[in-house]
């Protein structure tokens, strides 16, 4: 009988729903303090997860949830570049 593998679950910072990790996009703050999208899920640093939906990203941005998760201020340019990358990717 094959072993049952558990699916890693993460909470979306936008809608606060628990979803499988593969359905979400990781936003990461590198050790140097740079905030960016991590589409591979392998970049080093502190991570927070958000749905691939633009509405969830906008909700998380409006509530400043990434800034709370990373304990730092995030400039609007960074949000705009992440949003553009999310829409294109």
C-alpha positions, -999 to 999 in steps of 0.1 A, spaced: 0 0 0 15 34 -10 23 59 17 -1 88 19 17 121 14 3 151 31 -2 182 10 15 213 25 -11 240 32 -5 277 35 -27 306 44 -33 333 17 -26 368 32 -53 383 10 -84 361 17 -71 342 48 -80 308 33 -59 277 38 -49 264 3 -24 239 -11 10 255 -13 13 249 -50 -18 271 -57 -2 301 -40 26 325 -49 53 333 -23 63 368 -16 97 369 0 118 394 19 154 386 13 181 388 40 191 421 24 156 435 29 145 433 -7 108 423 -12 99 404 -44 77 376 -58 92 341 -56 75 321 -84 98 291 -78 94 291 -40 131 286 -35 145 321 -28 160 325 7 143 347 32 110 353 50 80 343 30 43 351 29 18 335 5 -10 350 -16 -34 336 -42 -26 340 -79 -57 362 -80 -52 400 -84 -81 407 -61 -64 388 -32 -31 406 -39 -49 440 -38 -67 430 -6 -34 421 11 -18 453 -1 -47 475 11 -46 459 46 -8 462 46 -5 425 55 29 420 37 43 449 57 31 433 89 44 399 79 79 413 70 80 440 97 91 466 71 77 493 49 72 484 12 74 512 -14 46 515 -40 70 507 -68 77 473 -53 40 466 -51 34 477 -87 63 455 -100 50 425 -80 15 431 -93 27 433 -129 48 402 -125 18 384 -110 -5 394 -138 21 383 -165 32 351 -148 
